[in-house]
Amino acid sequence: MDFSDCTVMVIDDEQYYRTSIVAVIKYHIKCNILEYSDGQSALNYLRTHDNPDLIILDLKMPYMSGLDLLVEIRKDPLLYKIPVIPFTQYTDSDIVKQLLKLKICDYIVKGLDL
């Protein structure tokens, strides 16, 4: 599929997971991909560039967690409409409820066969 006008931002502090997600995306669709290893760098980019069409976001990261980044995205009137899909090890119902309140699109559980 050709989504060459679309941009997907992948944010994960672990290179293995970033590389895996990017490989799966590239295998299935043609699009632009931005990779970030921490929430603060990603937020700085988001505040100074055009919005990506989708963000795939790890929740457990140093410096700024993915959950903190998601809260910042949802508070910002220029960013809040960006679809976000957390990519996480967390499946606890309290965390999932918190994510749903932050209007995630869906979530992907780490450890599943990509």
N, C-alpha and C positions, 0 to 999 in steps of 0.2 A: 504494500500500500504506500502511496506517495503522500506524505504529509510534510513535504519539504518546506512549507511555510510555517510549520509548527515547531515549537521549542519545548523540550522536556528538560527540567532541571532535576538532577539526581544529587541528593545531599546525604552523605554517609561518611563517617570518619574512618571506616574500614575499607581499604582499597579493594579487598576481595569482593565485598558486596557491591561497591560502586561498579567495578568492572563487570560483574555478573549481570547486574540490572541493565547496564549499558549494552552488553552483548545481546541480551534478550530483546531489548527494544530495537536495536539495529537489525536483528534477524527478521523481525516482523514488519517493521515500518521504516520508511525513509523520513527522517526528521533531524532537526538540529538538537544537539544534546549539550547541556552545560553540566559540569561536574564540580561539586564543592565538597570539602572534607569537614567543614564546620558551619554551624548555624550563623555565626556572626559575619563571616565572609559572604555567605549566601544572602543574608539580609542587606548588607552593604550593596551588593550587586542589585538586588531587587529594588532598592530605593533610588538607584541611579540609572537604571536601564529599562527597556521595555519589558513588560511582564511575560514570563513564560506561559505556555498554554496548560502546563501541568507540572506539579512538583511531586516527586517521590522522595519521601523524607524519613530518615532514620530518627527514632525518638531519643535514643541514648547516645549522646555525644558530649565530649568535653567542651568547656568554655560556654557554649549556649546549647542547651538541650533542644532536641527537635520539638518537644512540647512547648518550650519557651518561644522558639521561633514561630511555631504555629499560632500562638497567642498574639505575637507581634504582627504577624500577617493579617490576622482577623481584626485587629484594632486599627489597621491602616486603611483609610478610605480608598487609596490607590491600589491596594494589594488584596483586599479581603475577598474578592471574587475569584481569585486563582484557585482552581481545583487542586486539592492536596490529598495524596494517598500515603499514609504512613507505612513504612516498611520496618517492622518491629518484631522483637521477641515477646513483647508484652501481649498477653491475651486475657489478663485479669479484667473482669467485668467492670470494675470501677474505672479503670483506665479507658476502656472502650466507651463507656458512658461519657467520660470527660471529652474524648475525641469526637464523639457524635455531637456534643454540645458546641464544639468548635467547627462544626459543619464539614467534616471530612467527607470525601466521596466514597471511600471504601478503605480497607487496609489489607496489607499483605503480611503474612506471618513469616518471619525469617526462619530458615531451616527447611522450608518446603522445597521440593525439587523444582527448580526454575525451569 
